Amino acid sequence: MKTRIIMICMAVFLFCGKTHAQFIVTDPINLAQGIVNAAQEIVQTTTTAVNTINNFKETVKIFEQGKKYYDALVRVNDLISDSKKVRDIILMIGDISEIYVTNFEIMLSDNNFRAEEITAIAFGYAQLLAKSADLFAEVKDIISITTLSMTDKERMEMIDKLYNSVNRYKYTVYYYTQKTISVSYLRSKKNNDAGRIVALYGPRNDRYW
């Protein structure tokens, strides 16, 4: 399912699909906060899991609720100079949630993983998601209109730094997912059952990650 905004206190426009093209005012800060709130709830639900499967079902509900903010943010098209990168930071946080939810749901049906391994995998995803979501507070501080002591150049440098940090976390989640699936693949290969795992997760080119 990133986390794809402008975080300055101003309105932006989204197209509304009616017979006559119409604009509606959208608060991008609320869109971003919705994505991050969902990410933080996913982290809390995952790290406090007693029954991993039941807790993951709750995680999916949280993700689906937060995705409406993600989808709205993707459609924001009225941007000022530094806002696209800020928007992309938030969208990458949403992406990390989607990578987790999409792939972990498949891992739950993969009998190559023991119950304790599934719990550990979920915890690993939660830690990566938590670190990227925590950066949102820094984003809000940097782009706040009250941050008068920061020049435009300094603001852009900090946004670039945060963008690179979140992008690294997203890449790490990709890598973590690949390595986790490769463990299952190698176990299946030992049992001459590798085809089942390829069918379960799909060919690499078809995978979300």
Secondary structure, 3 states (H helix, E strand, C coil): CCCCCCCCCCCEEEEECCCCCEEEEECHHHHHHHHHHHHHHHHHHHHCCCCHHHHHHHHHHHHHHHHHHHHHHHCCCCCCCCHHHHHHHHHHHHHHHHHHHHHHHHHCCCCCCCHHHHHHHHHHHHHHHHHHHHHHHHHHHHHCCCCCCCCHHHHHHHHHHHHHHHHHHHHHHHHHHHHHHHHHHHHHHHCCCHHHHHHHHCCHHHCCC
